[in-house]
Amino acid sequence: MKKLTKEDIMNVDPLKKDLGKSWIKVGMSTCGVAAGADEVYSTLIEESKKRNIEIDIRKCGCQGACSVEPLVEVNVEGLPKVLYGRVTKDVAITILERHVRNKKLLHDYIFEIN
């Protein structure tokens, strides 16, 4: 494998570059999808538009905790990175309102904090 150059890095697909300061990632592995991650992802996209909340929402692969799927990782500037487990459609909306908009953690759903 050849060494990457600055030009190689500049030509990386923008969708694969850094997610920025604030973002949400929804685990879309097989177990996540089976537990309802599709609905959670769709809810986050739709509700963020309805509520005029600008945040990068992405799909990602396995996050290693199948027993608490669907998993949603949230990074909001000024707060620790949080991995929420057992996220439902209603919890997804609460994440947007409380965590993203009001910068308050949802303690009942936290699986991990970084």
N, C-alpha and C positions, 0 to 999 in steps of 0.2 A: 504494500500500500504506500502510495506517495505521500509526502509531507504536504499538508494544506498550506496554501499561500493566502495572503491578504485578499487577493482577487477571488479565490475560491470561497472564502468566508462571506465576502460581499455579495456573491451570487447565490447564496443559500435562499431557498424559497422563504419569503417573508412569514408564511404560516408556521415555519419550523424554527424561527428565531425566538429570542427571548420574549416572554409573554408580557413584559412591562411591569409596572409597579403593582397594579392590582389585577387579579385574575381569579377565575374559578375553573377547576378541572373536574370533570365527572368521569369516574372510572367506568369504562365501557367494555371490560373484559366479559367473557361468557357468563361468569357468575353475576357480574354487575347487571348485565342486560336481563338475565333471568330474574333478578330481584327487583327490576323496575327502573333501571338507570335511563332507559330511553325516555320514559315519561318525565323523570326528574330533569334531564337535559332539555327536553322540549319546554317544560315549565319555566326553567331558568331563562331560556331564550325569549319566550313570549312575554313573561312577566317583567323582565328587565326592560323590554321595549315599551310595554304599557306604562311602566312606572318611571320611564325616562332615566333609568340607571345605566350609566355607561361603564361597562366592565367587560373585559375579554373573557368569554366563556368557551372552553375547549373540551374536547373529548380526549381521554387518555386510556392507556391500557391498565393492566393489573396493578393494584396498589398493595396486594399481599394480605388482605384481611377479608377473605371470602365470607366469614361468618357475620360480618356487619355491613354487607352490601345493601343498597347502593352507597358508595363512598363518594364524597364531594370534598375536594381540597380547596381551601379559600386563602388567598393571599391579598390582604388589603394593607396599603401603606399605613404604617403607624401601629399595626397590630401584629401579633405573632402569626405565623402560618398555621392554619388549623385544618385537621382532617376530621370531617364529620361522618358518622356512620349511621346506618339505617335511615337514610334520608328519603322521605316521602315527598309527594307533590306539595303538601302543606308546609313541610319543613323547608323545602327549597324556597318557597315564597318568604318564609320567616328569615332565612339566611340573607336574602336580598334586602329585606327591610331592616332587620336588626344588625346583622354583621356588616354588610356592605354600606348601607346608607347611614346607620346610626353608630357604627363602630362598637357594637356590643356583642360579646360572644354568646353562643347558645350552649350553655354548659351541659344541658341534658343530652346533647347529641355528639359531644366531642369525643373522638376516639384517640386523637393524638395532637399534641401542640409542639411546634418547632420554633 
